[in-house]
Amino acid sequence: EAGLAEVQDDNLSVYADSKHAALITFDREFSQRRRENPIGHHIWLSCPEHKASVVLLEHLAEILELLHREHVMIRVTEDGVTPWSQAS
């Protein structure tokens, strides 16, 4: 809807941050770059795509708590949640 289908990953992070939105992805390479340089709120789903909704629901309370941090990258797996931020 925002016309960003062809935009580079880093620009997506900047756009999401400007809208106070969390960016959710399965993209490992993109997520590793965000881990090194957090921009906004980035959630990396490191699980099979068909399990994404169950994994997100299972860890939603912890994810929401971490989204209060500024510039955080959150890795979500079936086993748990790992945050990286400029403050950690």
C-alpha positions in Angstrom: 0.0 0.0 0.0 2.9 2.4 0.7 4.5 1.6 -2.7 7.6 0.2 -1.2 7.8 -3.2 -3.0 11.0 -2.3 -4.8 12.6 -0.3 -2.0 16.0 -1.4 -0.5 15.8 -3.2 2.9 17.4 -0.4 4.8 14.9 2.1 3.5 12.1 -0.1 4.7 13.6 0.1 8.2 13.7 3.9 8.0 10.1 4.0 6.7 8.8 1.7 9.3 10.6 3.7 12.0 9.1 6.9 10.7 5.6 5.4 11.1 6.4 4.0 14.6 5.8 0.5 13.2 7.7 -2.7 13.7 9.1 -4.4 10.6 8.6 -8.2 10.6 10.7 -10.4 8.3 12.0 -13.9 7.7 15.1 -12.5 5.9 18.2 -13.7 7.7 20.7 -11.5 6.0 18.6 -8.3 6.5 18.1 -9.2 10.1 21.8 -9.8 10.7 22.5 -6.3 9.3 19.8 -4.8 11.7 21.5 -6.7 14.6 24.7 -4.9 13.8 23.0 -1.5 13.3 19.5 -1.5 14.8 17.1 1.0 13.1 13.6 1.2 14.6 11.8 -1.9 15.6 12.8 -5.1 13.7 11.4 -8.5 14.4 13.2 -11.5 12.8 11.1 -14.6 12.6 13.6 -17.4 12.6 11.1 -20.2 12.3 9.3 -22.0 9.5 6.8 -19.6 7.8 3.9 -22.0 8.4 4.5 -21.7 12.1 4.9 -17.9 12.3 1.5 -17.1 13.7 1.8 -19.7 16.4 5.3 -18.6 17.3 4.3 -14.9 17.4 1.3 -15.6 19.6 3.3 -17.8 22.0 5.9 -15.0 22.5 3.7 -12.0 22.0 3.9 -10.6 25.6 7.7 -10.7 25.6 7.9 -9.1 22.1 5.6 -6.3 23.1 7.6 -5.6 26.2 10.8 -5.4 24.1 9.2 -3.0 21.6 9.3 -0.3 24.2 13.0 -0.1 23.6 14.4 2.4 21.1 16.0 0.8 18.0 15.7 -2.9 18.8 16.2 -6.0 16.7 14.3 -9.0 18.1 14.9 -12.6 17.0 11.9 -14.8 17.6 12.3 -18.6 17.4 10.1 -21.5 18.4 12.2 -21.7 21.6 12.2 -18.0 22.6 13.0 -14.4 22.1 16.4 -12.7 21.9 16.7 -8.9 21.8 19.6 -6.7 20.5 19.5 -3.0 21.0 21.8 0.0 21.2 21.0 0.0 25.0 21.9 -3.6 25.5 
